[in-house]
């Protein structure tokens, strides 16, 4: 799944300029002929370590589970467990 997301991200980057031009021109027929995976809507954020699709923390690029483990072991600078 991680490899599939990388492939989609490359395709989105490759066709981004062409998609923008076609949208600006209003040529939706040509836009439909582009590959499906070239649409940025099809991208999904995944954990960089495990590929988990849910519980993704955008600021760190990892899932909440990995974030918690790394924070508790002191691997993420400036993050510590709240206590009051």
HTML snippet that shows the backbone in 3Dmol.js (N, CA, C, O; Angstrom):
<script src="https://3Dmol.org/build/3Dmol-min.js"></script>
<div id="view" style="width:600px;height:400px;position:relative"></div>
<script>
const pdb = `
ATOM      1  N   UNK A   1       0.821  -1.194   0.000  1.00  0.00           N
ATOM      2  CA  UNK A   1       0.000   0.000   0.000  1.00  0.00           C
ATOM      3  C   UNK A   1       0.868   1.263   0.000  1.00  0.00           C
ATOM      4  O   UNK A   1       0.541   2.263  -0.639  1.00  0.00           O
ATOM      5  N   UNK A   2       1.988   1.187   0.738  1.00  0.00           N
ATOM      6  CA  UNK A   2       2.881   2.346   0.776  1.00  0.00           C
ATOM      7  C   UNK A   2       3.456   2.624  -0.611  1.00  0.00           C
ATOM      8  O   UNK A   2       3.570   3.778  -1.024  1.00  0.00           O
ATOM      9  N   UNK A   3       3.812   1.573  -1.315  1.00  0.00           N
ATOM     10  CA  UNK A   3       4.371   1.722  -2.664  1.00  0.00           C
ATOM     11  C   UNK A   3       3.328   2.309  -3.608  1.00  0.00           C
ATOM     12  O   UNK A   3       3.654   3.119  -4.475  1.00  0.00           O
ATOM     13  N   UNK A   4       2.086   1.902  -3.439  1.00  0.00           N
ATOM     14  CA  UNK A   4       1.003   2.403  -4.276  1.00  0.00           C
ATOM     15  C   UNK A   4       0.805   3.905  -4.053  1.00  0.00           C
ATOM     16  O   UNK A   4       0.572   4.654  -5.003  1.00  0.00           O
ATOM     17  N   UNK A   5       0.898   4.339  -2.794  1.00  0.00           N
ATOM     18  CA  UNK A   5       0.768   5.765  -2.489  1.00  0.00           C
ATOM     19  C   UNK A   5       1.924   6.571  -3.074  1.00  0.00           C
ATOM     20  O   UNK A   5       1.727   7.688  -3.551  1.00  0.00           O
ATOM     21  N   UNK A   6       3.128   6.004  -3.038  1.00  0.00           N
ATOM     22  CA  UNK A   6       4.295   6.686  -3.614  1.00  0.00           C
ATOM     23  C   UNK A   6       4.101   6.840  -5.119  1.00  0.00           C
ATOM     24  O   UNK A   6       4.403   7.887  -5.691  1.00  0.00           O
ATOM     25  N   UNK A   7       3.596   5.791  -5.748  1.00  0.00           N
ATOM     26  CA  UNK A   7       3.336   5.821  -7.190  1.00  0.00           C
ATOM     27  C   UNK A   7       2.299   6.890  -7.527  1.00  0.00           C
ATOM     28  O   UNK A   7       2.452   7.626  -8.502  1.00  0.00           O
ATOM     29  N   UNK A   8       1.233   6.973  -6.708  1.00  0.00           N
ATOM     30  CA  UNK A   8       0.202   7.990  -6.935  1.00  0.00           C
ATOM     31  C   UNK A   8       0.763   9.392  -6.764  1.00  0.00           C
ATOM     32  O   UNK A   8       0.456  10.285  -7.553  1.00  0.00           O
ATOM     33  N   UNK A   9       1.586   9.592  -5.735  1.00  0.00           N
ATOM     34  CA  UNK A   9       2.142  10.920  -5.479  1.00  0.00           C
ATOM     35  C   UNK A   9       3.024  11.374  -6.648  1.00  0.00           C
ATOM     36  O   UNK A   9       2.993  12.543  -7.035  1.00  0.00           O
ATOM     37  N   UNK A  10       3.811  10.444  -7.208  1.00  0.00           N
ATOM     38  CA  UNK A  10       4.640  10.773  -8.370  1.00  0.00           C
ATOM     39  C   UNK A  10       3.777  11.173  -9.564  1.00  0.00           C
ATOM     40  O   UNK A  10       4.092  12.122 -10.283  1.00  0.00           O
ATOM     41  N   UNK A  11       2.687  10.436  -9.763  1.00  0.00           N
ATOM     42  CA  UNK A  11       1.819  10.720 -10.896  1.00  0.00           C
ATOM     43  C   UNK A  11       1.111  12.065 -10.720  1.00  0.00           C
ATOM     44  O   UNK A  11       0.934  12.805 -11.687  1.00  0.00           O
ATOM     45  N   UNK A  12       0.710  12.379  -9.492  1.00  0.00           N
ATOM     46  CA  UNK A  12       0.071  13.672  -9.226  1.00  0.00           C
ATOM     47  C   UNK A  12       1.047  14.800  -9.531  1.00  0.00           C
ATOM     48  O   UNK A  12       0.678  15.796 -10.152  1.00  0.00           O
ATOM     49  N   UNK A  13       2.294  14.641  -9.093  1.00  0.00           N
ATOM     50  CA  UNK A  13       3.310  15.660  -9.363  1.00  0.00           C
ATOM     51  C   UNK A  13       3.582  15.807 -10.863  1.00  0.00           C
ATOM     52  O   UNK A  13       3.784  16.914 -11.363  1.00  0.00           O
ATOM     53  N   UNK A  14       3.583  14.686 -11.561  1.00  0.00           N
ATOM     54  CA  UNK A  14       3.878  14.689 -12.992  1.00  0.00           C
ATOM     55  C   UNK A  14       2.804  15.442 -13.783  1.00  0.00           C
ATOM     56  O   UNK A  14       3.127  16.199 -14.698  1.00  0.00           O
ATOM     57  N   UNK A  15       1.541  15.239 -13.437  1.00  0.00           N
ATOM     58  CA  UNK A  15       0.435  15.803 -14.206  1.00  0.00           C
ATOM     59  C   UNK A  15      -0.146  17.081 -13.603  1.00  0.00           C
ATOM     60  O   UNK A  15      -1.129  17.601 -14.130  1.00  0.00           O
ATOM     61  N   UNK A  16       0.420  17.600 -12.528  1.00  0.00           N
ATOM     62  CA  UNK A  16      -0.164  18.758 -11.843  1.00  0.00           C
ATOM     63  C   UNK A  16      -0.286  19.970 -12.761  1.00  0.00           C
ATOM     64  O   UNK A  16      -1.331  20.620 -12.801  1.00  0.00           O
ATOM     65  N   UNK A  17       0.766  20.271 -13.487  1.00  0.00           N
ATOM     66  CA  UNK A  17       0.756  21.449 -14.372  1.00  0.00           C
ATOM     67  C   UNK A  17      -0.259  21.278 -15.500  1.00  0.00           C
ATOM     68  O   UNK A  17      -1.003  22.203 -15.824  1.00  0.00           O
ATOM     69  N   UNK A  18      -0.281  20.089 -16.090  1.00  0.00           N
ATOM     70  CA  UNK A  18      -1.206  19.826 -17.199  1.00  0.00           C
ATOM     71  C   UNK A  18      -2.657  19.887 -16.717  1.00  0.00           C
ATOM     72  O   UNK A  18      -3.520  20.419 -17.415  1.00  0.00           O
ATOM     73  N   UNK A  19      -2.926  19.348 -15.535  1.00  0.00           N
ATOM     74  CA  UNK A  19      -4.281  19.395 -14.968  1.00  0.00           C
ATOM     75  C   UNK A  19      -4.716  20.842 -14.733  1.00  0.00           C
ATOM     76  O   UNK A  19      -5.857  21.209 -15.012  1.00  0.00           O
ATOM     77  N   UNK A  20      -3.793  21.657 -14.218  1.00  0.00           N
ATOM     78  CA  UNK A  20      -4.122  23.065 -13.952  1.00  0.00           C
ATOM     79  C   UNK A  20      -4.461  23.803 -15.247  1.00  0.00           C
ATOM     80  O   UNK A  20      -5.400  24.599 -15.287  1.00  0.00           O
ATOM     81  N   UNK A  21      -3.695  23.534 -16.299  1.00  0.00           N
ATOM     82  CA  UNK A  21      -3.962  24.180 -17.590  1.00  0.00           C
ATOM     83  C   UNK A  21      -5.324  23.765 -18.144  1.00  0.00           C
ATOM     84  O   UNK A  21      -6.089  24.604 -18.621  1.00  0.00           O
ATOM     85  N   UNK A  22      -5.621  22.472 -18.078  1.00  0.00           N
ATOM     86  CA  UNK A  22      -6.895  21.986 -18.605  1.00  0.00           C
ATOM     87  C   UNK A  22      -8.074  22.533 -17.805  1.00  0.00           C
ATOM     88  O   UNK A  22      -9.114  22.864 -18.375  1.00  0.00           O
ATOM     89  N   UNK A  23      -7.913  22.629 -16.485  1.00  0.00           N
ATOM     90  CA  UNK A  23      -8.989  23.181 -15.665  1.00  0.00           C
ATOM     91  C   UNK A  23      -9.212  24.653 -15.984  1.00  0.00           C
ATOM     92  O   UNK A  23     -10.350  25.112 -16.075  1.00  0.00           O
ATOM     93  N   UNK A  24      -8.113  25.392 -16.153  1.00  0.00           N
ATOM     94  CA  UNK A  24      -8.236  26.820 -16.460  1.00  0.00           C
ATOM     95  C   UNK A  24      -8.924  27.032 -17.806  1.00  0.00           C
ATOM     96  O   UNK A  24      -9.682  27.987 -17.978  1.00  0.00           O
ATOM     97  N   UNK A  25      -8.653  26.132 -18.766  1.00  0.00           N
ATOM     98  CA  UNK A  25      -9.257  26.244 -20.091  1.00  0.00           C
ATOM     99  C   UNK A  25     -10.689  25.711 -20.100  1.00  0.00           C
ATOM    100  O   UNK A  25     -11.441  25.972 -21.039  1.00  0.00           O
ATOM    101  N   UNK A  26     -11.069  24.970 -19.065  1.00  0.00           N
ATOM    102  CA  UNK A  26     -12.411  24.399 -19.009  1.00  0.00           C
ATOM    103  C   UNK A  26     -12.584  23.180 -19.887  1.00  0.00           C
ATOM    104  O   UNK A  26     -13.705  22.828 -20.253  1.00  0.00           O
ATOM    105  N   UNK A  27     -11.474  22.528 -20.229  1.00  0.00           N
ATOM    106  CA  UNK A  27     -11.504  21.348 -21.104  1.00  0.00           C
ATOM    107  C   UNK A  27     -11.644  20.087 -20.249  1.00  0.00           C
ATOM    108  O   UNK A  27     -10.661  19.395 -19.982  1.00  0.00           O
ATOM    109  N   UNK A  28     -12.872  19.798 -19.826  1.00  0.00           N
ATOM    110  CA  UNK A  28     -13.100  18.678 -18.917  1.00  0.00           C
ATOM    111  C   UNK A  28     -13.052  17.328 -19.613  1.00  0.00           C
ATOM    112  O   UNK A  28     -12.836  16.304 -18.964  1.00  0.00           O
ATOM    113  N   UNK A  29     -13.247  17.313 -20.911  1.00  0.00           N
ATOM    114  CA  UNK A  29     -13.157  16.048 -21.651  1.00  0.00           C
ATOM    115  C   UNK A  29     -11.714  15.564 -21.681  1.00  0.00           C
ATOM    116  O   UNK A  29     -11.454  14.379 -21.470  1.00  0.00           O
ATOM    117  N   UNK A  30     -10.769  16.471 -21.942  1.00  0.00           N
ATOM    118  CA  UNK A  30      -9.353  16.105 -21.927  1.00  0.00           C
ATOM    119  C   UNK A  30      -8.901  15.770 -20.514  1.00  0.00           C
ATOM    120  O   UNK A  30      -8.028  14.925 -20.314  1.00  0.00           O
ATOM    121  N   UNK A  31      -9.497  16.432 -19.545  1.00  0.00           N
ATOM    122  CA  UNK A  31      -9.154  16.181 -18.145  1.00  0.00           C
ATOM    123  C   UNK A  31      -9.552  14.760 -17.740  1.00  0.00           C
ATOM    124  O   UNK A  31      -8.846  14.107 -16.972  1.00  0.00           O
ATOM    125  N   UNK A  32     -10.677  14.293 -18.257  1.00  0.00           N
ATOM    126  CA  UNK A  32     -11.140  12.937 -17.959  1.00  0.00           C
ATOM    127  C   UNK A  32     -10.256  11.876 -18.601  1.00  0.00           C
ATOM    128  O   UNK A  32     -10.214  10.738 -18.133  1.00  0.00           O
ATOM    129  N   UNK A  33      -9.557  12.235 -19.656  1.00  0.00           N
ATOM    130  CA  UNK A  33      -8.706  11.271 -20.345  1.00  0.00           C
ATOM    131  C   UNK A  33      -7.362  11.053 -19.655  1.00  0.00           C
ATOM    132  O   UNK A  33      -6.631  10.120 -19.987  1.00  0.00           O
ATOM    133  N   UNK A  34      -7.040  11.922 -18.690  1.00  0.00           N
ATOM    134  CA  UNK A  34      -5.806  11.733 -17.920  1.00  0.00           C
ATOM    135  C   UNK A  34      -5.977  10.524 -17.004  1.00  0.00           C
ATOM    136  O   UNK A  34      -7.106  10.128 -16.713  1.00  0.00           O
ATOM    137  N   UNK A  35      -4.870   9.929 -16.544  1.00  0.00           N
ATOM    138  CA  UNK A  35      -4.981   8.780 -15.637  1.00  0.00           C
ATOM    139  C   UNK A  35      -5.717   9.148 -14.352  1.00  0.00           C
ATOM    140  O   UNK A  35      -5.606  10.272 -13.864  1.00  0.00           O
ATOM    141  N   UNK A  36      -6.470   8.193 -13.809  1.00  0.00           N
ATOM    142  CA  UNK A  36      -7.220   8.433 -12.571  1.00  0.00           C
ATOM    143  C   UNK A  36      -6.299   8.814 -11.420  1.00  0.00           C
ATOM    144  O   UNK A  36      -6.615   9.697 -10.622  1.00  0.00           O
ATOM    145  N   UNK A  37      -5.161   8.142 -11.343  1.00  0.00           N
ATOM    146  CA  UNK A  37      -4.253   8.382 -10.221  1.00  0.00           C
ATOM    147  C   UNK A  37      -3.513   9.708 -10.314  1.00  0.00           C
ATOM    148  O   UNK A  37      -2.720  10.029  -9.428  1.00  0.00           O
ATOM    149  N   UNK A  38      -3.750  10.480 -11.355  1.00  0.00           N
ATOM    150  CA  UNK A  38      -3.114  11.787 -11.446  1.00  0.00           C
ATOM    151  C   UNK A  38      -3.918  12.844 -10.699  1.00  0.00           C
ATOM    152  O   UNK A  38      -3.496  13.996 -10.601  1.00  0.00           O
ATOM    153  N   UNK A  39      -5.062  12.458 -10.179  1.00  0.00           N
ATOM    154  CA  UNK A  39      -5.895  13.386  -9.414  1.00  0.00           C
ATOM    155  C   UNK A  39      -5.433  13.438  -7.958  1.00  0.00           C
ATOM    156  O   UNK A  39      -5.267  12.390  -7.334  1.00  0.00           O
ATOM    157  N   UNK A  40      -5.223  14.638  -7.403  1.00  0.00           N
ATOM    158  CA  UNK A  40      -4.758  14.733  -6.015  1.00  0.00           C
ATOM    159  C   UNK A  40      -5.794  14.252  -4.998  1.00  0.00           C
ATOM    160  O   UNK A  40      -5.449  14.000  -3.843  1.00  0.00           O
ATOM    161  N   UNK A  41      -7.043  14.122  -5.403  1.00  0.00           N
ATOM    162  CA  UNK A  41      -8.084  13.647  -4.498  1.00  0.00           C
ATOM    163  C   UNK A  41      -7.852  12.189  -4.100  1.00  0.00           C
ATOM    164  O   UNK A  41      -8.274  11.758  -3.027  1.00  0.00           O
ATOM    165  N   UNK A  42      -7.193  11.448  -4.955  1.00  0.00           N
ATOM    166  CA  UNK A  42      -6.971  10.028  -4.689  1.00  0.00           C
ATOM    167  C   UNK A  42      -5.830   9.762  -3.709  1.00  0.00           C
ATOM    168  O   UNK A  42      -5.638   8.623  -3.284  1.00  0.00           O
ATOM    169  N   UNK A  43      -5.080  10.788  -3.348  1.00  0.00           N
ATOM    170  CA  UNK A  43      -4.001  10.614  -2.373  1.00  0.00           C
ATOM    171  C   UNK A  43      -4.580  10.437  -0.979  1.00  0.00           C
ATOM    172  O   UNK A  43      -5.630  10.994  -0.658  1.00  0.00           O
ATOM    173  N   UNK A  44      -3.892   9.663  -0.156  1.00  0.00           N
ATOM    174  CA  UNK A  44      -4.327   9.449   1.215  1.00  0.00           C
ATOM    175  C   UNK A  44      -3.100   9.509   2.110  1.00  0.00           C
ATOM    176  O   UNK A  44      -2.090   8.865   1.824  1.00  0.00           O
ATOM    177  N   UNK A  45      -3.177  10.270   3.182  1.00  0.00           N
ATOM    178  CA  UNK A  45      -2.047  10.366   4.096  1.00  0.00           C
ATOM    179  C   UNK A  45      -1.847   9.047   4.815  1.00  0.00           C
ATOM    180  O   UNK A  45      -2.796   8.446   5.319  1.00  0.00           O
ATOM    181  N   UNK A  46      -0.599   8.603   4.854  1.00  0.00           N
ATOM    182  CA  UNK A  46      -0.249   7.363   5.535  1.00  0.00           C
ATOM    183  C   UNK A  46       0.971   7.573   6.406  1.00  0.00           C
ATOM    184  O   UNK A  46       1.800   8.440   6.132  1.00  0.00           O
ATOM    185  N   UNK A  47       1.075   6.779   7.452  1.00  0.00           N
ATOM    186  CA  UNK A  47       2.229   6.818   8.349  1.00  0.00           C
ATOM    187  C   UNK A  47       3.488   6.471   7.557  1.00  0.00           C
ATOM    188  O   UNK A  47       3.507   5.500   6.801  1.00  0.00           O
ATOM    189  N   UNK A  48       4.536   7.273   7.738  1.00  0.00           N
ATOM    190  CA  UNK A  48       5.786   7.018   7.019  1.00  0.00           C
ATOM    191  C   UNK A  48       6.483   5.752   7.488  1.00  0.00           C
ATOM    192  O   UNK A  48       7.261   5.163   6.738  1.00  0.00           O
ATOM    193  N   UNK A  49       6.217   5.327   8.711  1.00  0.00           N
ATOM    194  CA  UNK A  49       6.896   4.150   9.250  1.00  0.00           C
ATOM    195  C   UNK A  49       6.147   2.857   8.960  1.00  0.00           C
ATOM    196  O   UNK A  49       6.751   1.874   8.530  1.00  0.00           O
ATOM    197  N   UNK A  50       4.831   2.850   9.193  1.00  0.00           N
ATOM    198  CA  UNK A  50       4.070   1.607   9.077  1.00  0.00           C
ATOM    199  C   UNK A  50       3.106   1.577   7.905  1.00  0.00           C
ATOM    200  O   UNK A  50       2.699   0.497   7.476  1.00  0.00           O
ATOM    201  N   UNK A  51       2.729   2.735   7.375  1.00  0.00           N
ATOM    202  CA  UNK A  51       1.757   2.779   6.290  1.00  0.00           C
ATOM    203  C   UNK A  51       0.326   2.800   6.778  1.00  0.00           C
ATOM    204  O   UNK A  51      -0.601   2.672   5.978  1.00  0.00           O
ATOM    205  N   UNK A  52       0.126   2.959   8.080  1.00  0.00           N
ATOM    206  CA  UNK A  52      -1.224   2.986   8.647  1.00  0.00           C
ATOM    207  C   UNK A  52      -1.988   4.204   8.119  1.00  0.00           C
ATOM    208  O   UNK A  52      -1.484   5.324   8.194  1.00  0.00           O
ATOM    209  N   UNK A  53      -3.217   3.996   7.578  1.00  0.00           N
ATOM    210  CA  UNK A  53      -3.953   5.102   6.983  1.00  0.00           C
ATOM    211  C   UNK A  53      -4.758   5.925   7.981  1.00  0.00           C
ATOM    212  O   UNK A  53      -5.091   7.076   7.698  1.00  0.00           O
ATOM    213  N   UNK A  54      -5.074   5.366   9.130  1.00  0.00           N
ATOM    214  CA  UNK A  54      -5.911   6.073  10.097  1.00  0.00           C
ATOM    215  C   UNK A  54      -5.071   6.591  11.255  1.00  0.00           C
ATOM    216  O   UNK A  54      -4.022   6.028  11.569  1.00  0.00           O
ATOM    217  N   UNK A  55      -5.524   7.646  11.880  1.00  0.00           N
ATOM    218  CA  UNK A  55      -4.812   8.219  13.020  1.00  0.00           C
ATOM    219  C   UNK A  55      -3.516   8.890  12.604  1.00  0.00           C
ATOM    220  O   UNK A  55      -2.533   8.851  13.344  1.00  0.00           O
ATOM    221  N   UNK A  56      -3.502   9.502  11.433  1.00  0.00           N
ATOM    222  CA  UNK A  56      -2.303  10.146  10.893  1.00  0.00           C
ATOM    223  C   UNK A  56      -2.149  11.533  11.494  1.00  0.00           C
ATOM    224  O   UNK A  56      -3.100  12.315  11.501  1.00  0.00           O
ATOM    225  N   UNK A  57      -0.957  11.848  11.999  1.00  0.00           N
ATOM    226  CA  UNK A  57      -0.674  13.175  12.543  1.00  0.00           C
ATOM    227  C   UNK A  57       0.149  13.930  11.516  1.00  0.00           C
ATOM    228  O   UNK A  57       1.329  13.639  11.318  1.00  0.00           O
ATOM    229  N   UNK A  58      -0.476  14.899  10.866  1.00  0.00           N
ATOM    230  CA  UNK A  58       0.130  15.611   9.743  1.00  0.00           C
ATOM    231  C   UNK A  58       1.421  16.320  10.131  1.00  0.00           C
ATOM    232  O   UNK A  58       2.373  16.347   9.351  1.00  0.00           O
ATOM    233  N   UNK A  59       1.457  16.895  11.336  1.00  0.00           N
ATOM    234  CA  UNK A  59       2.628  17.666  11.763  1.00  0.00           C
ATOM    235  C   UNK A  59       3.890  16.799  11.843  1.00  0.00           C
ATOM    236  O   UNK A  59       4.997  17.285  11.614  1.00  0.00           O
ATOM    237  N   UNK A  60       3.715  15.515  12.169  1.00  0.00           N
ATOM    238  CA  UNK A  60       4.858  14.625  12.333  1.00  0.00           C
ATOM    239  C   UNK A  60       4.990  13.602  11.216  1.00  0.00           C
ATOM    240  O   UNK A  60       6.063  13.024  11.041  1.00  0.00           O
ATOM    241  N   UNK A  61       3.934  13.366  10.461  1.00  0.00           N
ATOM    242  CA  UNK A  61       3.976  12.426   9.348  1.00  0.00           C
ATOM    243  C   UNK A  61       3.911  10.976   9.768  1.00  0.00           C
ATOM    244  O   UNK A  61       4.259  10.086   8.993  1.00  0.00           O
ATOM    245  N   UNK A  62       3.461  10.725  11.007  1.00  0.00           N
ATOM    246  CA  UNK A  62       3.352   9.349  11.502  1.00  0.00           C
ATOM    247  C   UNK A  62       1.987   9.145  12.150  1.00  0.00           C
ATOM    248  O   UNK A  62       1.258  10.107  12.392  1.00  0.00           O
ATOM    249  N   UNK A  63       1.647   7.893  12.427  1.00  0.00           N
ATOM    250  CA  UNK A  63       0.365   7.589  13.047  1.00  0.00           C
ATOM    251  C   UNK A  63       0.422   7.898  14.537  1.00  0.00           C
ATOM    252  O   UNK A  63       1.501   8.046  15.110  1.00  0.00           O
ATOM    253  N   UNK A  64      -0.739   7.994  15.154  1.00  0.00           N
ATOM    254  CA  UNK A  64      -0.829   8.327  16.575  1.00  0.00           C
ATOM    255  C   UNK A  64      -0.161   7.272  17.444  1.00  0.00           C
ATOM    256  O   UNK A  64       0.381   7.593  18.502  1.00  0.00           O
ATOM    257  N   UNK A  65      -0.196   6.031  17.015  1.00  0.00           N
ATOM    258  CA  UNK A  65       0.391   4.941  17.794  1.00  0.00           C
ATOM    259  C   UNK A  65       1.912   5.061  17.808  1.00  0.00           C
ATOM    260  O   UNK A  65       2.536   4.972  18.865  1.00  0.00           O
ATOM    261  N   UNK A  66       2.505   5.261  16.635  1.00  0.00           N
ATOM    262  CA  UNK A  66       3.957   5.443  16.562  1.00  0.00           C
ATOM    263  C   UNK A  66       4.386   6.718  17.265  1.00  0.00           C
ATOM    264  O   UNK A  66       5.438   6.764  17.903  1.00  0.00           O
ATOM    265  N   UNK A  67       3.554   7.766  17.142  1.00  0.00           N
ATOM    266  CA  UNK A  67       3.867   9.023  17.821  1.00  0.00           C
ATOM    267  C   UNK A  67       3.955   8.811  19.324  1.00  0.00           C
ATOM    268  O   UNK A  67       4.883   9.296  19.971  1.00  0.00           O
ATOM    269  N   UNK A  68       3.006   8.098  19.870  1.00  0.00           N
ATOM    270  CA  UNK A  68       2.979   7.875  21.318  1.00  0.00           C
ATOM    271  C   UNK A  68       4.195   7.084  21.774  1.00  0.00           C
ATOM    272  O   UNK A  68       4.831   7.432  22.769  1.00  0.00           O
ATOM    273  N   UNK A  69       4.517   6.021  21.047  1.00  0.00           N
ATOM    274  CA  UNK A  69       5.675   5.199  21.399  1.00  0.00           C
ATOM    275  C   UNK A  69       6.966   6.014  21.331  1.00  0.00           C
ATOM    276  O   UNK A  69       7.806   5.937  22.227  1.00  0.00           O
ATOM    277  N   UNK A  70       7.115   6.799  20.253  1.00  0.00           N
ATOM    278  CA  UNK A  70       8.334   7.582  20.084  1.00  0.00           C
ATOM    279  C   UNK A  70       8.421   8.708  21.119  1.00  0.00           C
ATOM    280  O   UNK A  70       9.509   9.013  21.609  1.00  0.00           O
ATOM    281  N   UNK A  71       7.290   9.324  21.453  1.00  0.00           N
ATOM    282  CA  UNK A  71       7.290  10.403  22.435  1.00  0.00           C
ATOM    283  C   UNK A  71       7.639   9.874  23.824  1.00  0.00           C
ATOM    284  O   UNK A  71       8.393  10.510  24.560  1.00  0.00           O
ATOM    285  N   UNK A  72       7.097   8.722  24.180  1.00  0.00           N
ATOM    286  CA  UNK A  72       7.369   8.150  25.499  1.00  0.00           C
ATOM    287  C   UNK A  72       8.823   7.705  25.628  1.00  0.00           C
ATOM    288  O   UNK A  72       9.387   7.743  26.722  1.00  0.00           O
ATOM    289  N   UNK A  73       9.427   7.287  24.531  1.00  0.00           N
ATOM    290  CA  UNK A  73      10.834   6.861  24.583  1.00  0.00           C
ATOM    291  C   UNK A  73      11.786   8.036  24.352  1.00  0.00           C
ATOM    292  O   UNK A  73      13.003   7.850  24.355  1.00  0.00           O
ATOM    293  N   UNK A  74      11.245   9.248  24.153  1.00  0.00           N
ATOM    294  CA  UNK A  74      12.071  10.443  24.033  1.00  0.00           C
ATOM    295  C   UNK A  74      12.700  10.644  22.664  1.00  0.00           C
ATOM    296  O   UNK A  74      13.717  11.328  22.556  1.00  0.00           O
ATOM    297  N   UNK A  75      12.126  10.070  21.623  1.00  0.00           N
ATOM    298  CA  UNK A  75      12.692  10.186  20.279  1.00  0.00           C
ATOM    299  C   UNK A  75      12.223  11.432  19.530  1.00  0.00           C
ATOM    300  O   UNK A  75      12.800  11.803  18.508  1.00  0.00           O
ATOM    301  N   UNK A  76      11.168  12.081  20.049  1.00  0.00           N
ATOM    302  CA  UNK A  76      10.663  13.291  19.399  1.00  0.00           C
ATOM    303  C   UNK A  76      11.021  14.475  20.304  1.00  0.00           C
ATOM    304  O   UNK A  76      10.480  14.588  21.404  1.00  0.00           O
ATOM    305  N   UNK A  77      11.920  15.355  19.862  1.00  0.00           N
ATOM    306  CA  UNK A  77      12.341  16.465  20.714  1.00  0.00           C
ATOM    307  C   UNK A  77      11.213  17.460  20.974  1.00  0.00           C
ATOM    308  O   UNK A  77      10.433  17.792  20.082  1.00  0.00           O
ATOM    309  N   UNK A  78      11.150  17.922  22.215  1.00  0.00           N
ATOM    310  CA  UNK A  78      10.169  18.925  22.586  1.00  0.00           C
ATOM    311  C   UNK A  78       8.793  18.372  22.935  1.00  0.00           C
ATOM    312  O   UNK A  78       7.875  19.141  23.219  1.00  0.00           O
ATOM    313  N   UNK A  79       8.638  17.050  22.918  1.00  0.00           N
ATOM    314  CA  UNK A  79       7.351  16.450  23.235  1.00  0.00           C
ATOM    315  C   UNK A  79       7.506  15.632  24.506  1.00  0.00           C
ATOM    316  O   UNK A  79       8.405  14.798  24.610  1.00  0.00           O
ATOM    317  N   UNK A  80       6.631  15.872  25.466  1.00  0.00           N
ATOM    318  CA  UNK A  80       6.630  15.059  26.670  1.00  0.00           C
ATOM    319  C   UNK A  80       5.203  14.829  27.122  1.00  0.00           C
ATOM    320  O   UNK A  80       4.299  15.570  26.737  1.00  0.00           O
ATOM    321  N   UNK A  81       4.999  13.818  27.927  1.00  0.00           N
ATOM    322  CA  UNK A  81       3.666  13.450  28.372  1.00  0.00           C
ATOM    323  C   UNK A  81       3.133  14.534  29.307  1.00  0.00           C
ATOM    324  O   UNK A  81       3.838  15.023  30.189  1.00  0.00           O
ATOM    325  N   UNK A  82       1.859  14.895  29.086  1.00  0.00           N
ATOM    326  CA  UNK A  82       1.247  15.908  29.940  1.00  0.00           C
ATOM    327  C   UNK A  82       0.986  15.339  31.323  1.00  0.00           C
ATOM    328  O   UNK A  82       0.611  14.177  31.476  1.00  0.00           O
ATOM    329  N   UNK A  83       1.192  16.179  32.323  1.00  0.00           N
ATOM    330  CA  UNK A  83       0.954  15.742  33.701  1.00  0.00           C
ATOM    331  C   UNK A  83       0.617  16.975  34.519  1.00  0.00           C
ATOM    332  O   UNK A  83       1.368  17.950  34.501  1.00  0.00           O
ATOM    333  N   UNK A  84      -0.502  16.950  35.238  1.00  0.00           N
ATOM    334  CA  UNK A  84      -0.864  18.099  36.060  1.00  0.00           C
ATOM    335  C   UNK A  84      -1.504  17.698  37.353  1.00  0.00           C
ATOM    336  O   UNK A  84      -1.866  18.558  38.156  1.00  0.00           O
TER     337      UNK A  84
END
`;
const viewer = $3Dmol.createViewer("view");
viewer.addModel(pdb, "pdb");
viewer.setStyle({}, {cartoon: {color: "spectrum"}});
viewer.zoomTo();
viewer.render();
</script>
